[in-house]
Amino acid sequence: MASIMRLPVAGEPEHAVPISTYVVKLVSRCNLNCSYCYMYNLADQTYRSQPAVMRDEVTAAMCRRIVSHARRHGIAGVHIIGHGGEPLLLGRQRFRAWVEQVRGTLDEGGVSSCFTVQSNGVSIDDAWIELLAELSVRVGLSIDGPKRFHDRHRVDHQGRGSFDDVMTAIRRLQAHPLGPGIFANVIAVVNTDIPPREMFELWQFLDIPGLEINLPHANHAHAPPSGAMSYGDWMIEFFDLWFEQNRPDRHVRYFENILRLLFGHPKSTDNIGGKPVGAVIIETDGGIEPTDAFKCCEHGITKLGSNVLRNEIDDAYRSAILRKMLGGVSELCAQCRACELRDVCGGGYMPHRFSRERRFDNPSVYCPDLLKLIRHIRMRVLASLPPDLVAAAARRATAREADSRVDERRDPKIAERE
């Protein structure tokens, strides 16, 4: 598969990357009603017209499109992330059938696959653990701090908190013989009312290797929630606790990505670093969409007009949003392009740049926080390294920056904007 020549696609962005990660909306409903949820409680309400569950014919069409895209672009394997809503609402029998259908079709097409499911944890029991382990599906859970904070936002439709249910799911996964093989991380949305040390101590109490922190989905049209600390100060304090602990079995992906980018790593995630990331959403109706975080911007913004029932995955490249996502430096605002930390921050998460007046031609709404955090991380790392290594790295960085500026001047898109 890897030897297949990549074929050009008419209308494809110049720097387009092939899609290797598919976030699949198995269901478009949820058994929780989190106050900050970008799917249900922010600007976009298109879920109301979505099918509650992905139909078999949509799944079959999606598989055909994934195989077709992989063959066209020489992709040997893909990552399938079961998402929602709450994907486990599909039920164990239908979930098994769905995974087996997708995996079987991709295998027949010569495309290997790995599966993950992101759950709120409310439905996890021993039967689910055994099924996920049997199907080799890894699971991530969401927890937003100690009980008094988590239950303020992550509530069910009767307003009851879900912390106890999530804790039960975590301990059940840890205690089950098959659980540790499929469970290794939790996701938390940053809440600056939670003292960073208290959040860090909760993580240690949970005894889970990975904690992924996400900034609340917000932008210039919909401001982030305010709290006891700035987001930059909160993340700096949490970073210091993690950095000083110095445990190789404790991972905060957001910080690790920044560290890699400071050392010139060529890849990033979509929420930091600004490098093109080959991922799309497949909605329950088959819609091919950009990351669902864009739903925090405005109603209907993720609807590109492409659907696996009638379109190839490549057709989504023609959308304005995906073009901007995949455009790299040339699609950042002038302030971001001129910034010393451009290649680490990457302009921040694209949905966080949105405003009604200038659309995405803005710095992130979290720009001051990101700059403060990245500068602090850079300072901490430099202070921990031998001086000769720091000097050598500075020389390489200066050379890379000079080359980058030359490339920008040669880029007609940037020349036209300037």
Secondary structure, DSSP 4 states (H G I P E B T S, - for coil): -TTSPPPP-TT--TT-----EEEEESBS--S---TT-TTTSSS--GGGGS-SB--HHHHHHHHHHHHHHHHHHT--EEEEEEESS-GGGG-HHHHHHHHHHHHHHHHHTT-EEEEEEEE-STT--HHHHHHHHHTTEEEEEE--SSHHHHHHHSB-TTS-B-HHHHHHHHHHHHHSTTGGGTEEEEEEE--TTS-HHHHHHHHHHHT-SEEEEE--S--SSSPPPP-SS-HHHHHHHHHHHHHHH--TT-B-HHHHHHHHHHTT-S--BTTBS-----EEEE-TT-BEES-GGGGGTSTTTT--S-BTTT--GGGGGGSHHHHHHTSGGGGS-HHHHT-TTHHHHTTS-GGGG-BTTTBT-S--TTHHHHHHHHHHHHHHHHHHS-HHHHHHHHHHHHHHHHHHHHHHHH-HHHHHH-
